[in-house]
Each structure stands twice: as C-alpha cells, then as structure tokens.
C-alpha cells in the first residue's frame, strides 16, 4: 500500500542537496508520500531554508523546487498537531502514537518510536525499501484502500477494465468502495469494452450508479474496442496503478489476491492519454 512519511522541515534545509535528496524519494511512482503535517509544511520548509540560506543560490533552488512539490508528493490526510506550540518532532511523535506514520525523518533519530535521522537515510535504509508493487486481497475494501490516497488527492479518475460490468455484484462492490474515496466535484470515467449494445449499457448502468448516490461526483461511461482494452487500471490526474486480474472482487472464486503495480511517470502519462476523449455514451451526476 502507499506509505505516508512525516518529514521534519528543519532536517532538510541545510542545503539544496539535502532537500532534493529527500524529496526525490517520494511521489506516487515511488509508492511513498510526504505527509502534509502540519498543513503549512511547505511554508515551514521555506522559512527554515530562508533562515539558514538567505541570499544564496541554494535558497533560490530550494524555493523553485519547493514550488513544484505538489499533491503527487504531499499527502493531506487530515493530520493536525494537538499542540501548535510544540516542537515539530514532539508533535510528530505524538501524532504517530495516535495514528502511526510509515516513517518519520528528522534531524536526530529516536529509538521509540523509530525516527530516522537524515544522516542515516540512504538508499539501503529499510524504510526506503521498494514499494511499487503489492499483493492485494481481491476484497472491495482492500482494493479501494490501496488507491484511496491517490483518489483523495485527485479530481479526475479513470477506471479501465474491458469486462467492467455494473450489473454484476463482483464489479459493483469494488466500484462502490472506490467511489467512497472520491471527493465531491470530481469526475469518474468508466472505460469498458464495446461488446455490449449502447442502449443496454445506459439502461443497466444508470440506475445502479444512481443507487450508489455519488454526491457531487460526475460519472461518465465510455465504450472502447475490446482487444486493445486489455489491462486494468485505476488512473488519476496524479498517477495510477494497474491491477493484473481485474477491477472485480474474488466473489468466492479461487483467485483471492491480485498483483497491483504503481505506474511510473512515463507509463501513467501514456495510459492517461490513451484513455481519453469527450465521447461518453452517457453521463450521470
């Protein structure tokens, strides 16, 4: 599943090298996010860098790179310090005890809870183990959970499966769970094979989508040629993942788990472009 790390602003602002080294370890394709803890995290990073590096090229480089740190790297997961006057590390440790992070990176390390000092962070550190593919139970909730951080930071979602069939409960259950993670004001596009009559698809999908009551979410249905529409994806405007088996749950069958892969940037961009267009056969709001 995607991992969420707390990163101390003070720890990464001694130089542009420190800042870039840490930031490049995060992002959707890496399977890791920097927690927006607190919500002013970017401002705290800049203020720390300004205090240490004012008037230098280092500060200008951090400022420029920080400007490009977006929601494909930063995760807003509703975390807020209990005490706004507490030191960042103390607030992060307290938050971790209430709702654990997958890792904490700070100026100095701690044993309990485990906090990694920046000086000890390298490519071989266990907390940076590869996290680009997972084995996920083909249960609606588990399938949705591995995508939820991605869904919550996105405004446009595309679900691709050549056999996507909302008349079948095994497809409806994961669809409902995925839909629960989508923010109001978002668009969800469904791409399936064109081996069903248009009128039938509209007649059968409409009532079932309406029954899920996707408040404030626009759902569009696209039909595409069956053969090229082979792989199964959950794509968003921030990144995407691939499901090797399908977007349906196991439904009591023998294949109980699926291999799920986070897409690299180039693959995501290519798939995002290939599943596009303004020709839905139907649209529901």
Residue, then its C-alpha position, 0 to 999 in steps of 0.5 A: x500500500x502507499x506509505x505516508x512519511x512525516x518529514x521534519x522541515x528543519x532536517x532538510x534545509x541545510x542545503x539544496x542537496x539535502x532537500x532534493x535528496x529527500x524529496x526525490x524519494x517520494x511521489x506516487x511512482x515511488x509508492x511513498x508520500x510526504x505527509x502534509x503535517x502540519x498543513x503549512x509544511x511547505x511554508x515551514x520548509x521555506x522559512x527554515x531554508x530562508x533562515x539558514x540560506x538567505x541570499x544564496x543560490x541554494x535558497x533560490x533552488x530550494x524555493x523553485x523546487x519547493x514550488x513544484x512539490x505538489x499533491x503527487x508528493x504531499x499527502x493531506x490526510x487530515x493530520x493536525x498537531x494537538x499542540x501548535x506550540x510544540x516542537x515539530x518532532x514532539x508533535x510528530x511523535x505524538x501524532x504517530x502514537x495516535x495514528x502511526x506514520x510509515x516513517x518519520x525523518x528528522x534531524x536526530x533519530x529516536x529509538x521509540x518510536x523509530x525516527x530516522x535521522x537524515x544522516x542515516x537515510x540512504x538508499x539501503x535504509x529499510x524504510x526506503x525499501x521498494x514499494x511499487x508493487x503489492x499483493x492485494x486481497x481481491x476484497x472491495x475494501x482492500x482494493x479501494x484502500x490501496x488507491x484511496x490516497x491517490x483518489x483523495x488527492x485527485x479530481x479526475x479518475x479513470x477506471x479501465x477494465x474491458x469486462x467492467x460490468x455494473x450489473x454484476x455484484x463482483x464489479x459493483x462492490x469494488x466500484x462502490x468502495x472506490x467511489x467512497x474515496x472520491x471527493x465531491x466535484x470530481x469526475x469518474x470515467x468508466x472505460x469498458x469494452x464495446x461488446x455490449x449494445x449502447x442502449x443496454x449499457x445506459x439502461x443497466x448502468x444508470x440506475x445502479x450508479x444512481x443507487x450508489x448516490x455519488x454526491x457531487x461526483x460526475x460519472x461518465x461511461x465510455x465504450x472502447x474496442x475490446x482487444x486493445x482494452x486489455x489491462x486494468x487500471x485505476x488512473x488519476x490526474x496524479x498517477x495510477x496503478x494497474x491491477x493484473x486480474x481485474x477491477x472485480x472482487x474474488x466473489x468466492x472464486x479461487x483467485x483471492x489476491x491480485x498483483x497491483x503495480x504503481x505506474x511510473x511517470x512515463x507509463x501513467x502519462x501514456x495510459x492517461x492519454x490513451x484513455x481519453x476523449x469527450x465521447x461518453x455514451x452517457x453521463x450521470x451526476 
